[in-house]
Amino acid sequence: MARPGGNPDFGTLYRFDYGREERLSEQVKVLMHSNMKHQLKNLADQKDCTVQDLIRVAVELYLASELSTQA
């Protein structure tokens, strides 16, 4: 039930897509050393993006290279 006075269209009409073609719906947890996390954070700050964006790109590149070597 909607909250009294709330916006009934919130979450349906007003959604964030962040400019992506495909919706992000899955989560993966990664444990790493604090030094690695700080390095990723510094790199993300330099590239004006998030750590999650950097990791997503790295995984995409890794998968593409692995799939190309298997073919």
C-alpha positions in Angstrom: 0.0 0.0 0.0 1.3 3.4 -0.9 2.2 5.9 1.8 -0.5 8.5 2.3 0.7 11.7 0.5 3.4 9.8 -1.3 3.9 9.7 -5.1 2.2 6.7 -6.6 4.3 7.0 -9.8 7.6 6.8 -7.9 9.5 3.8 -9.1 7.4 3.3 -12.2 7.1 6.6 -14.0 10.3 8.0 -12.5 13.1 5.6 -13.0 16.8 6.1 -13.4 18.4 4.4 -16.4 21.8 6.1 -16.2 22.0 6.0 -20.0 22.5 2.3 -20.1 20.9 0.1 -22.8 20.5 -2.9 -20.5 19.2 -2.6 -16.9 21.6 -3.6 -14.2 19.9 -6.1 -11.9 22.6 -8.5 -10.6 25.1 -8.0 -7.8 28.5 -9.5 -7.2 30.5 -9.0 -4.0 34.3 -8.7 -4.3 36.7 -8.7 -1.4 40.0 -6.9 -1.8 42.9 -5.3 0.1 42.3 -1.8 1.2 45.3 -0.6 -0.9 43.6 -2.0 -4.0 40.4 -0.2 -3.1 42.2 3.1 -2.6 43.9 2.7 -6.0 40.6 2.0 -7.7 39.0 5.0 -5.9 41.8 7.3 -7.0 41.6 6.1 -10.6 37.8 6.5 -10.6 38.2 10.1 -9.3 40.7 10.8 -12.1 38.4 9.4 -14.8 35.3 11.1 -13.2 33.4 7.8 -12.8 32.7 5.3 -10.0 34.6 2.3 -8.8 31.7 0.2 -9.8 32.0 1.5 -13.4 35.7 0.7 -13.5 35.1 -2.8 -12.3 32.2 -3.3 -14.8 34.5 -2.2 -17.7 37.3 -4.5 -16.5 35.0 -7.5 -16.2 33.6 -6.8 -19.7 37.1 -6.6 -21.2 38.2 -9.8 -19.4 35.1 -11.7 -20.6 35.7 -10.5 -24.2 39.3 -11.6 -24.2 38.5 -15.0 -22.7 35.7 -15.6 -25.1 37.9 -14.6 -28.1 40.7 -17.0 -27.0 38.2 -19.9 -26.7 36.8 -19.4 -30.2 
